Amino acid sequence: MTARPKKPVRVMIVEDSAVVRTLLTHIIDADPRLTVALAVASAEEALEVLEEVKPDVISMDIRLPGIDGLEATRRIMAEHPTPIVVIADSVEDSLKISLNALRAGALTVVEKPAGLASQAYDALADDIRTQLFIMSSVPVIRRRAIGASLAAVRPAPPQLDTPPFQKMSVLGIAASTGGPPALAKVIGALPADFPAPILLVQHMGAPFMEGFASWLGGLSPLPVSIAQAGEVAQPGRVYVAPGDRHLALRAGGTLMVSETAPVGGQRPSANVLFQSMAKTIGARGVGVLLTGMGEDGARGLLELRNAGGCTITEHESSTVVYGMPGAAVRMGASRASLPLDMIGPRLVQMAEEKA
């Protein structure tokens, strides 16, 4: 018996520029896995027909006349939850709106192609197609504060397993899909006098990383910057892996930024970060793996745990995508699995514990 072919993923394009709408339609039509269900020029039009069209995924422009992409995302996630991929340029105000759209429920942000003649067109077009296809299968729910219902029934962070770990000297955190709002939640819960440096890996397009660090710094009491090769990590500061570069820890707390080959298809790679922590600080390292698609970070977290470090994964109940933390749990790499809003308080508690 011949298997019935899968229906293509139906994409709704929300984009006010007729030129970009045509370009996105061309990009989507080039992939047999995808089809354009409808292309509209405004958020108002999208909201009006959304229930009737029922797309599998939405390509959302962020700078729209009238209702912008951020407010459109909020309304869609409150009224007709649908996977949303934000298509944006890296202009600062546009990126800020895009990252806030992720907090409102959009799944990821990808770079808007300049046109067919652009040198980066093929790579950007392929990324858009891949993200639309992958995100179409991510379950979404009516938007609410992440972990709010869980916090009500879990008033205090649980203790980690024994034996007790040593005093933390470096905190490493990694995330992918759904990561920016999750990282904002965790980093935002840490005090300005947090006693360890924080090294951070977020899978995101290279043009967005400077803006991402700036956006995260605006939501945190801690200073946030892009990591520079050779600098010594200081307590109470957040160092973000640069776009398309690995971030690793070296002896003496020195940061290494490298262009070595992607690991598991990722650069920066969470595995590279956690493995470097396992080798350089072992039991004094704390690793946190948050929401994300794939398995990046799981093996590195296992090495850190085997070296005596403390390892925490985000609980499935609060993740956008359980891929990365789920892989770590299956490998036995996680010492504790916590809902998102309990991770920050637990890190503060750990930082206050005596060695």
Number of C-alpha atoms within 10 A of each C-alpha: 3 4 5 6 6 7 10 14 21 22 26 24 28 27 26 19 14 12 11 17 18 14 17 25 18 14 21 25 14 14 14 10 16 20 19 19 16 17 21 17 17 23 26 17 12 22 16 10 12 18 12 8 14 15 20 21 26 29 22 29 29 29 21 19 13 10 14 17 27 26 17 23 33 20 18 23 21 16 15 17 19 26 28 29 27 29 25 20 21 20 11 15 11 16 25 19 19 30 23 19 26 24 23 22 28 30 25 24 28 23 20 18 23 14 15 13 9 10 11 12 16 15 10 19 22 15 15 23 18 15 19 27 21 13 23 21 12 16 11 19 14 14 18 12 10 19 16 13 10 15 15 9 8 11 9 11 17 12 11 16 10 7 7 13 17 18 20 25 18 22 23 25 24 30 27 26 27 24 26 24 19 24 24 17 21 21 23 18 21 20 14 14 11 17 20 21 21 24 26 25 30 26 25 24 16 16 17 22 22 18 19 24 21 16 20 25 19 14 15 20 18 23 16 24 19 19 23 17 14 13 12 17 21 15 17 18 21 26 22 25 33 28 19 22 21 24 30 29 26 16 12 10 19 15 21 20 19 16 11 11 13 14 14 13 10 17 26 32 26 36 28 23 27 36 21 21 30 25 16 18 22 24 22 21 27 31 29 26 29 34 28 25 21 18 17 28 31 27 20 23 37 25 22 30 24 16 19 20 27 29 26 27 30 28 22 18 14 20 23 24 24 22 20 26 33 27 20 26 20 10 13 15 25 25 19 18 22 20 22 26 21 23 24 21 16 21 22 15 12 19 17 13 11 8 11
